[in-house]
Amino acid sequence: MHMRLGRCVVDIDDWLELYSSENQVVRLRAADALLRRSGEAPLAILLDILDNISLTILLENLAMASDSRLAQTCAGPCCSGATPSCPLR
């Protein structure tokens, strides 16, 4: 890891090390980063992500996108904060 223009830059070896973490959150974030840099990641790691983690990342991204979209489209009184028990949240 090194600094470039005041920003921390993580290289592929750092992501590979983080992917081997026992912490599931760290491992998922590293897997996501490795998929974004698939041209640099070893094929064995990409296949491992495909076998073990891809569905988890896909489901998390889908959940975040759905939540975001609902927040943009729902204008009912339950979503404006007046009612904390909105059935869409």
Beta strands, then each sheet from edge to edge (+ up, - down):
strand 1: 2-4
strand 2: 7-9
sheet 1: 1+ 2-
end
